[in-house]
Amino acid sequence: MFKFFRNVASEMRKVSWPSRKELTRYTITVITTVVVFALFFTVIDLGISELMRVLIDSK
């Protein structure tokens, strides 16, 4: 078990961590992408809901 944690620590030292500037840029990119997709799916959902309402009311 100790060997496992030693290996984990060894591998973690090899990791290339992003700089603060890169991390900020990546975070902004992810948040922007999530917001754009959320808005897109909201519009699609509202459109489908309205279409269903029109089809049900026309009967």
Kinemage of the C-alpha trace (Angstrom):
@kinemage 1
@onewidth
@group {chain A} dominant
@subgroup {mainchain}
@vectorlist {calphas} color= white
{ca met a 1} P 0.000 0.000 0.000
{ca phe a 2} L 2.849 2.410 0.787
{ca lys a 3} L 4.438 1.566 -2.550
{ca phe a 4} L 1.212 2.574 -4.291
{ca phe a 5} L 1.182 6.015 -2.636
{ca arg a 6} L 4.888 6.465 -3.377
{ca asn a 7} L 4.151 5.722 -7.036
{ca val a 8} L 1.227 8.155 -7.011
{ca ala a 9} L 3.450 10.894 -5.569
{ca ser a 10} L 6.116 10.128 -8.161
{ca glu a 11} L 3.619 10.382 -11.017
{ca met a 12} L 2.121 13.599 -9.631
{ca arg a 13} L 5.563 15.231 -9.759
{ca lys a 14} L 5.648 14.455 -13.501
{ca val a 15} L 2.350 16.217 -14.181
{ca ser a 16} L 2.551 19.438 -16.158
{ca trp a 17} L 0.285 21.806 -14.217
{ca pro a 18} L -1.255 24.800 -16.049
{ca ser a 19} L -0.136 28.303 -15.168
{ca arg a 20} L -2.569 30.677 -13.483
{ca lys a 21} L -3.163 32.449 -16.814
{ca glu a 22} L -3.862 29.168 -18.631
{ca leu a 23} L -6.156 27.972 -15.859
{ca thr a 24} L -8.138 31.217 -15.995
{ca arg a 25} L -8.448 30.981 -19.791
{ca tyr a 26} L -9.546 27.328 -19.631
{ca thr a 27} L -12.079 28.086 -16.901
{ca ile a 28} L -13.594 30.964 -18.880
{ca thr a 29} L -13.756 28.749 -21.974
{ca val a 30} L -15.564 25.973 -20.093
{ca ile a 31} L -18.048 28.330 -18.406
{ca thr a 32} L -18.774 30.106 -21.712
{ca thr a 33} L -19.322 26.781 -23.475
{ca val a 34} L -21.683 25.565 -20.744
{ca val a 35} L -23.703 28.804 -20.861
{ca val a 36} L -23.965 28.713 -24.680
{ca phe a 37} L -25.137 25.084 -24.647
{ca ala a 38} L -27.599 25.790 -21.819
{ca leu a 39} L -29.102 28.698 -23.766
{ca phe a 40} L -29.220 26.617 -26.944
{ca phe a 41} L -31.053 23.740 -25.270
{ca thr a 42} L -33.383 26.148 -23.462
{ca val a 43} L -34.412 27.693 -26.780
{ca ile a 44} L -34.867 24.254 -28.354
{ca asp a 45} L -36.937 23.081 -25.365
{ca leu a 46} L -39.145 26.166 -25.463
{ca gly a 47} L -39.623 25.735 -29.213
{ca ile a 48} L -40.626 22.094 -28.895
{ca ser a 49} L -42.950 22.926 -25.971
{ca glu a 50} L -44.637 25.654 -27.982
{ca leu a 51} L -44.966 23.352 -31.007
{ca met a 52} L -46.570 20.664 -28.839
{ca arg a 53} L -48.938 23.237 -27.329
{ca val a 54} L -49.995 24.415 -30.807
{ca leu a 55} L -50.501 20.839 -32.040
{ca ile a 56} L -52.537 19.833 -28.978
{ca asp a 57} L -54.683 23.003 -29.038
{ca ser a 58} L -55.475 22.597 -32.746
{ca lys a 59} L -57.297 19.275 -32.161
